[in-house]
Amino acid sequence: MKAKKFVTRSLLILAALVAVAATVAYFVLRAQRPWLAFFLACCGGVLVFNFLLILYFVHKNFK
């Protein structure tokens, strides 16, 4: 059970870090290059979604 808890916690932390970094990058770059800010925010959102999807499958299938 320790390994499952470690993997779950690691994925949640990575998802949170990517979400915070994407949000900060969006607000920092929004005034100078709005297209780049939107692109980075979308990439961050896709990464967070992928981490959460991986988390779902790990939680469901981890033995």
C-alpha positions as YAML, in Angstrom:
chain: A
units: angstrom
residues:
- id: 1
  name: MET
  ca: [0.00, 0.00, 0.00]
- id: 2
  name: LYS
  ca: [2.91, 2.35, 0.52]
- id: 3
  name: ALA
  ca: [3.79, 2.36, -3.17]
- id: 4
  name: LYS
  ca: [0.24, 3.19, -4.21]
- id: 5
  name: LYS
  ca: [0.10, 6.06, -1.74]
- id: 6
  name: PHE
  ca: [3.46, 7.38, -2.94]
- id: 7
  name: VAL
  ca: [2.44, 7.27, -6.61]
- id: 8
  name: THR
  ca: [-0.91, 8.91, -5.86]
- id: 9
  name: ARG
  ca: [0.67, 11.69, -3.84]
- id: 10
  name: SER
  ca: [3.38, 12.26, -6.45]
- id: 11
  name: LEU
  ca: [0.86, 12.58, -9.28]
- id: 12
  name: LEU
  ca: [-1.30, 14.97, -7.28]
- id: 13
  name: ILE
  ca: [1.71, 17.13, -6.45]
- id: 14
  name: LEU
  ca: [2.83, 17.18, -10.09]
- id: 15
  name: ALA
  ca: [-0.67, 18.14, -11.24]
- id: 16
  name: ALA
  ca: [-0.83, 20.96, -8.70]
- id: 17
  name: LEU
  ca: [2.62, 22.27, -9.64]
- id: 18
  name: VAL
  ca: [1.79, 22.27, -13.35]
- id: 19
  name: ALA
  ca: [-1.53, 24.02, -12.68]
- id: 20
  name: VAL
  ca: [0.18, 26.73, -10.63]
- id: 21
  name: ALA
  ca: [2.96, 27.17, -13.19]
- id: 22
  name: ALA
  ca: [0.48, 27.43, -16.08]
- id: 23
  name: THR
  ca: [-1.58, 30.01, -14.20]
- id: 24
  name: VAL
  ca: [1.45, 32.10, -13.30]
- id: 25
  name: ALA
  ca: [2.78, 31.92, -16.87]
- id: 26
  name: TYR
  ca: [-0.61, 33.00, -18.20]
- id: 27
  name: PHE
  ca: [-0.81, 36.08, -15.98]
- id: 28
  name: VAL
  ca: [2.83, 37.04, -16.55]
- id: 29
  name: LEU
  ca: [2.73, 36.75, -20.34]
- id: 30
  name: ARG
  ca: [-0.83, 37.96, -20.90]
- id: 31
  name: ALA
  ca: [0.07, 41.62, -21.41]
- id: 32
  name: GLN
  ca: [3.04, 41.07, -23.72]
- id: 33
  name: ARG
  ca: [2.07, 38.06, -25.83]
- id: 34
  name: PRO
  ca: [-1.54, 36.98, -25.36]
- id: 35
  name: TRP
  ca: [-1.30, 34.12, -27.87]
- id: 36
  name: LEU
  ca: [1.71, 32.62, -26.06]
- id: 37
  name: ALA
  ca: [-0.01, 32.98, -22.68]
- id: 38
  name: PHE
  ca: [-3.08, 31.18, -23.99]
- id: 39
  name: PHE
  ca: [-0.94, 28.46, -25.56]
- id: 40
  name: LEU
  ca: [0.99, 27.82, -22.33]
- id: 41
  name: ALA
  ca: [-2.21, 27.78, -20.29]
- id: 42
  name: CYS
  ca: [-3.74, 25.22, -22.65]
- id: 43
  name: CYS
  ca: [-0.61, 23.06, -22.54]
- id: 44
  name: GLY
  ca: [-0.67, 23.19, -18.75]
- id: 45
  name: GLY
  ca: [-4.34, 22.22, -18.74]
- id: 46
  name: VAL
  ca: [-3.67, 19.24, -20.99]
- id: 47
  name: LEU
  ca: [-0.83, 18.10, -18.71]
- id: 48
  name: VAL
  ca: [-3.01, 18.39, -15.62]
- id: 49
  name: PHE
  ca: [-5.76, 16.43, -17.35]
- id: 50
  name: ASN
  ca: [-3.25, 13.73, -18.30]
- id: 51
  name: PHE
  ca: [-1.91, 13.51, -14.74]
- id: 52
  name: LEU
  ca: [-5.44, 13.13, -13.39]
- id: 53
  name: LEU
  ca: [-6.25, 10.49, -16.00]
- id: 54
  name: ILE
  ca: [-3.09, 8.58, -15.07]
- id: 55
  name: LEU
  ca: [-4.06, 8.93, -11.42]
- id: 56
  name: TYR
  ca: [-7.47, 7.43, -12.13]
- id: 57
  name: PHE
  ca: [-6.01, 4.42, -13.93]
- id: 58
  name: VAL
  ca: [-3.27, 3.88, -11.36]
- id: 59
  name: HIS
  ca: [-5.80, 3.99, -8.56]
- id: 60
  name: LYS
  ca: [-8.09, 1.58, -10.37]
- id: 61
  name: ASN
  ca: [-5.47, -0.97, -11.52]
- id: 62
  name: PHE
  ca: [-2.65, -0.80, -8.96]
- id: 63
  name: LYS
  ca: [-2.05, -4.11, -7.20]
...
